[in-house]
Amino acid sequence: MQISIVQIGNSKGIRLPKAILSKYNIQNLVELVLEEDFILIKPVQNPRQGWDEAFKAMHADGDDELLIPDVFADEKFEEWT
């Protein structure tokens, strides 16, 4: 796909079609990865996006039990006071 370079004030830029923005879930921010022969444009993703729904689903499935006890049998709380 070829896209024209457009004048934006004293700079130049590209316009991405709405279909591309939607397909790759690009909102207001992208990451540019500068390589030797090309520039890669990547959408910035929130690493914790969707965690609320995932935690709710885990709880509903009973899959939110602790894997390691939060208190060990030989733990001495006096050491922490």
Secondary structure, 3 states (H helix, E strand, C coil): CCCCEEEECCEEEECCCHHHHHHCCCCCCEEEEECCCCEEEEECCCCCCCHHHHHHHHHHCCCCCCCCCCCCCCCCHHHHC
